[in-house]
Amino acid sequence: MTRAAGDGAFHYPLAQNTWGEAERRAAIAVIESGQTTMGAQVAAFEARFAAQFGAKYAVMVNSGSSANLLAVAALFFTQTRRARPGGVAIVPAVSWATTYYPLCQYGLKLRFVDIDPATLNFDLAALEQALDDQVSVVFAVNLLGNPNDYDAIGRLLAGRNITLIEDNCESMGARFGGRSAGTFGFIGTFSTFFSHHISTMEGGVCVTDDDEIHHILLSLRSHGWTRQLPLPNRLAASDSRGDFHEAFRFILPGYNVRPLEISGAIGLEQLERLPGFISRRRRTAARVKERFADLGGVRLQSEIGESSWFGFAMTLTEETNIVRDQVVERLTEAGVETRPVVSGNFARQPVMSHLLHETPGPLPGADAIHDRGFYIGNNPMDDDGLDQLHAAIKAALA
C-alpha cells in the first residue's frame, strides 16, 4: 500500500515487495534441503511458467538481461542460421540497455525505429519503412506492460525471411488478441526482478515452441555443455564412452547464467499469485486513468490489447510550459518516486559510440519521451492515497 512516512508525509514508491509468508517458507525449505544450485524447483518453475503462458518450453536464467542474451545467441546456432554477423536487427528506440547489447555483441547492426509516443511501442509506419533485405531480426519490445500490435507486425513481416523475437521483460501478464505477450516471437523473454510483476530476487525466462531452440538455450545457459540436454536432442548424440565423458562435453560457446534453486522455489509461489497481481494492477490503472482525466498538460501511456500496467508512463504535452525536470523535482519533494521512461531515447545515450548502429529516420516520438517523459510506479492505493497522488501530480504540473 501507498503509505505515510514516519513523519506522516505521503510516500509513493516506484515498487513494493510482493513476497509473503509462502515465499519465505519456500526459500527456507531450499536452504534447509542443501540443494541450492539449479535443480528440481527450477525445473518445476519452468514447467509451470510454460503452461501458464501457453508456451511449449520455458528456460529460467539468472536475469531478464541474460534471457535477452540467450535469445539473441540462440539465433546464431540453429542448423539453418536465423542470424549472421553483419546483418541488421530492427529495434525500437526506447527500451532497456540489454535489449540492444547482445545484438551488437553478436555482430548485428542496430537499426533504430521510432516509437509511437502514445503507446510507447513500435511506430508501425516507421517499422514498415525500415524493413529491407538486410534485416534478419526484429526485436519487438512490449514497453511497461503494453503489448505491441502483433496482428499489424505479423502482416508487415509476412513473406520475409526475418525472425521476430520479443522482449517481454516489463510486460508479464499482458495479452493481445487473447494470447500472452511474450509468445508471439520465435523466442520471448521475461524478467522476474524485484520491481517486476513477479519477483524471484533476480531472474529471467526464455520461452519458445521450437525444439531446437529449446535445446540450444539449455546448452547456452550452462557453459555450452551437453549435461542438461534430453536424449535424444537436436544438437548432439550421446557420447558413446559413457557419463564420465558426457558430463563435461562442450558443444556451444555458452555462459553460466543458471538461476539459483531458491529462485525457482520462490517463483512457484509467485506464479500462484500472479493472476491476482495482474488484476490489482489493472484495477489501479483504471482508477488512475479515471481520476487523472482532468489533468491537463500530461499524457498517460495508451493501452494496446490488455496491458499488465507495469507502471504509469507520463509525457508532458508540447502545450505545457513547465519542463520535465521541474515536475520531477516537485514530485520528489511531495514524496512521489520517479524515474525516466526506461532509458529514454537510447540512440542518445553515450554508450552508442561503442555500438554498431544506424538511425535511418528521425525519432521524434522517442525524443518526446526522452525530454518530456517520466514514470511512476503502479501500487495499490485506497481512495485517500489516490487523492494524494493526484494532488501531488496536479501541483507539480501547475
Buried (B, 14 or more C-beta within 10 A) or exposed (E): EBBEEEEEEBBBBBBBEBBEEBBEEBBEEBEEBEEEEBBEBBBBBBEBBBEBBBBBBBBBBBBBBBBBBBBBBBBBBBEEEBBEEEBBBBBBBBBBBBBBBBBBEBEBBBBBBBBBBBBBBBBBEBBBEBBEEBBBBBBBBBBBBBBBBBEBBEEBBEEBEBBBBBBBBBBBBBBBEEBBBBBBBBBBBBBBBBBBBBBBBBBBBBBBBBEBBBBBBBBBBBBBBBBBBEEEBBBBEBBEEEEEEBEEBEBBEBBEBBBBBBBBBBBBBBBEBBEEBBEBBBEBBEEBBEBBEEBEBBBBBBBBBBBBBBBBBBBBEEEBEBEBEEBBEBBEEBBBBBBBBBBBBBBBBEEBEEBEBEBEEEBBBBBBBBBBBBBBBBBEBEEEBBEBBBEBBBEBBE
